[in-house]
């Protein structure tokens, strides 16, 4: 079975300039986290990084991944990741390579590991149907897990909060479906459930602040639990205000300007407001 891991990594960034994918997170470029996870997978047979940036291409090659240079037009709006995927798949098809499935791994999900990739791919192996990773909703865990275990098709993943939240960490589809929809389809997909920490999607500066904390917490035993994330205008702790501003990892129209670390189940006991 041929499984292609595709990592689209452009050199520019609008919300976290100048180049989010090469910005260091816990000592290594953001995109490196995803490249290493793909290369560490026991099921992925080929890892390709699509980029227009020479530095990203050099990094990918140094780590052992294959790099494919894309046209500049595919590195800026209105180009979508589906267009990038089709570009890479066409190039590979012209060379005689057609994978059984493609797993797209966005660099903005650094805490998705090789274990997550392999588990999601096993869902595809069992179903031969497209798979998407979703965020684990604490209040709906039982319902979601029963639904997942019964192998029932998801009617739609976005924006039905009552089921699950698409986190963008893992997308799996067959090449024919990518060409057909010009994207990795989520409607009718099987969900692969992840915890919020592992599925964190870095899209805004507030997300980056959360990622720095998580990376530090995962690589250090001295991380302080229950603290506030730094904000330029103010630094406060939950214990000083008696209230929590809400989680950083919140899918709302506007992200919170700051967030309490208690949004992860494992750290909740460290929050002076939410500790029970």
C-alpha positions in Angstrom: 0.0 0.0 0.0 1.3 3.4 -1.0 0.5 6.2 1.4 1.6 9.7 0.5 2.0 12.3 3.3 1.7 15.8 1.7 2.8 18.8 3.7 1.9 22.1 2.1 4.3 24.8 3.5 4.4 28.2 2.0 7.1 30.7 2.9 4.8 33.6 3.8 2.2 34.2 6.5 -0.5 36.9 6.9 -1.4 36.6 10.5 2.0 35.6 11.9 4.5 37.3 9.7 6.9 37.1 8.1 7.1 33.3 7.8 5.2 31.2 10.3 6.3 27.8 8.9 10.0 28.7 9.6 9.4 30.4 12.9 11.1 28.5 15.8 8.8 26.7 18.2 10.7 25.1 21.1 14.0 25.3 19.2 13.0 24.1 15.8 11.0 25.5 12.8 7.3 25.0 13.0 7.2 22.9 9.8 9.8 20.6 11.2 7.4 19.2 13.8 5.1 18.0 11.0 7.9 16.7 8.8 9.3 14.6 11.6 5.9 13.2 12.5 5.3 12.2 8.9 8.7 10.6 8.6 8.1 8.8 11.9 4.8 7.2 10.7 5.0 3.4 10.3 2.3 3.5 7.5 3.3 6.5 5.4 5.6 5.4 2.5 6.4 8.8 1.0 6.6 12.3 2.4 6.5 15.3 0.2 6.7 19.0 1.2 5.2 21.4 -1.3 6.6 24.9 -1.1 7.8 27.9 -3.1 10.3 28.8 -0.4 14.0 27.8 -0.8 14.7 27.7 2.9 11.8 25.3 3.6 12.9 23.1 0.7 16.4 22.9 2.1 15.1 22.1 5.6 12.8 19.4 4.2 15.7 17.8 2.3 17.9 17.9 5.3 15.3 16.0 7.4 14.9 13.3 4.7 11.6 14.5 3.1 11.1 15.0 -0.6 10.5 18.6 -1.7 8.4 19.8 -4.6 8.6 23.4 -5.7 5.2 24.9 -6.4 4.4 28.0 -8.6 4.3 31.2 -6.7 0.6 31.5 -7.7 -0.1 28.5 -5.5 1.5 30.2 -2.5 -0.9 33.1 -2.2 -4.7 33.8 -2.2 -7.0 32.7 -3.7 -5.1 29.3 -4.0 -6.3 26.6 -1.6 -4.5 23.6 -0.2 -6.7 21.5 -2.6 -5.0 23.2 -5.5 -1.6 22.5 -4.0 -2.5 18.8 -3.6 -3.7 18.5 -7.2 -0.5 20.1 -8.4 1.7 17.6 -6.5 -0.5 14.6 -7.4 -0.4 15.5 -11.1 3.4 15.8 -11.0 3.7 12.5 -9.3 1.2 10.8 -11.7 3.3 12.0 -14.6 6.2 10.2 -13.1 4.2 7.0 -12.8 3.4 7.3 -9.1 -0.2 7.1 -7.9 -0.7 6.5 -4.1 -3.5 4.5 -2.7 -4.3 7.5 -0.4 -3.1 10.9 0.5 -2.8 12.2 4.1 -2.5 16.0 4.2 -0.6 17.3 7.2 -0.7 21.1 7.8 2.4 22.5 9.5 0.1 24.6 11.7 -0.7 21.4 13.9 2.7 20.8 15.5 1.5 18.5 18.2 -0.1 15.9 15.9 2.3 13.0 16.3 3.2 9.9 14.2 0.9 7.9 16.4 -2.0 10.1 15.5 -1.2 9.8 11.8 -1.0 6.0 12.0 -4.3 5.8 14.0 -6.1 8.0 11.5 -4.7 6.0 8.6 -6.0 2.8 10.2 -9.5 4.3 10.1 -9.0 4.8 6.4 -7.6 1.2 6.0 -10.7 -0.1 7.7 -13.2 2.0 5.7 -11.5 3.1 2.5 -13.4 6.3 2.9 -12.1 9.8 3.6 -11.1 10.7 7.1 -10.7 14.0 9.0 -9.4 14.7 12.5 -11.8 16.4 14.9 -11.5 18.1 18.2 -12.6 16.1 21.3 -15.5 18.0 22.9 -15.5 17.3 26.7 -19.2 17.6 27.1 -20.0 15.4 24.2 -17.3 12.7 24.6 -19.7 9.8 25.2 -22.0 10.7 22.3 -19.1 11.2 19.9 -17.3 8.0 20.9 -20.4 5.9 20.6 -21.0 7.5 17.2 -17.4 6.9 16.1 -17.2 3.3 17.4 -20.4 2.4 15.5 -18.5 3.4 12.3 -21.4 5.7 11.4 -20.7 8.2 8.7 -20.5 11.9 9.7 -23.3 13.8 8.0 -21.1 16.9 8.2 -18.3 18.0 10.4 -18.4 21.7 10.0 -20.0 23.7 11.5 -22.0 21.2 13.6 -20.6 21.9 17.1 -23.1 19.4 18.5 -21.0 16.6 17.0 -17.3 17.7 16.7 -15.0 20.4 15.6 -12.7 20.0 12.6 -9.2 20.8 13.8 -7.3 20.6 10.5 -4.5 18.3 11.8 -5.2 15.3 9.5 -7.0 14.9 6.2 -7.1 11.6 4.4 -8.6 10.9 1.0 -7.9 8.9 -2.2 -6.4 10.9 -5.1 -9.5 10.5 -7.2 -11.5 12.3 -4.5 -9.0 15.1 -4.2 -9.2 15.6 -7.9 -13.0 15.3 -7.9 -13.6 17.9 -5.2 -10.4 19.8 -5.5 -10.0 19.5 -1.8 -9.9 17.0 1.0 -13.6 16.4 1.6 -15.1 16.6 5.1 -18.7 16.0 4.4 -19.5 12.4 4.9 -16.0 11.7 6.4 -15.2 9.4 9.2 -13.9 11.3 12.2 -10.6 10.6 13.9 -10.9 12.1 17.4 -8.0 14.0 19.0 -7.6 15.8 22.2 -7.5 19.6 22.0 -3.9 20.0 22.9 -2.7 17.6 20.2 -5.1 19.1 17.6 -4.1 22.7 18.3 -4.2 24.7 15.0 -1.9 27.7 15.0 -3.7 30.4 13.0 -3.5 33.5 15.2 -0.8 35.0 17.5 -2.9 33.8 20.5 -2.6 30.3 19.1 1.2 30.7 18.9 1.3 31.7 22.5 -0.7 28.6 23.5 1.6 26.4 21.3 4.7 27.8 23.1 3.2 27.0 26.4 2.3 23.4 25.3 5.7 22.9 23.8 7.4 24.0 26.9 5.1 21.9 29.1 5.7 18.8 26.9 9.5 19.2 26.9 10.0 20.4 30.5 9.0 19.1 33.9 9.2 22.6 35.4 6.3 24.2 33.5 4.0 26.1 35.8 0.4 25.1 35.7 -2.6 27.4 35.8 -0.8 30.5 34.7 -2.0 33.2 32.3 -0.5 33.5 28.9 1.4 36.7 28.4 -0.4 39.6 26.8 1.3 42.9 25.8 -1.2 45.1 27.6 -1.6 43.2 30.8 -0.5 40.1 32.7 -2.9 38.6 35.2 -3.6 35.3 36.9 -7.0 33.8 37.3 -6.6 33.9 41.0 -6.2 37.7 40.9 -9.5 38.3 39.0 -11.6 35.4 40.2 -12.7 34.6 36.7 -11.4 32.9 33.7 -11.4 34.7 30.3 -12.1 31.4 28.5 -9.9 29.0 26.6 -7.4 30.1 23.9 -8.5 27.1 21.9 -12.1 28.3 21.3 -13.7 28.1 17.9 -15.6 31.4 17.9 -15.9 34.3 15.5 -13.2 36.2 17.4 -10.4 34.7 19.4 -10.0 35.7 23.0 -7.1 38.2 23.5 -5.8 36.1 26.3 -6.7 32.7 27.7 -6.4 30.5 30.8 -4.3 27.4 30.4 -7.1 25.4 32.1 -8.7 24.6 28.7 -6.8 21.3 28.6 -8.3 18.6 30.8 -4.9 17.6 32.1 -4.1 21.1 33.3 -7.5 22.0 34.6 -6.6 21.1 38.1 -4.0 23.8 38.0 -6.5 26.6 37.4 -7.5 28.4 40.6 -11.0 29.1 39.1 -11.8 25.7 37.5 -10.1 23.4 40.0 -12.8 21.6 41.9 
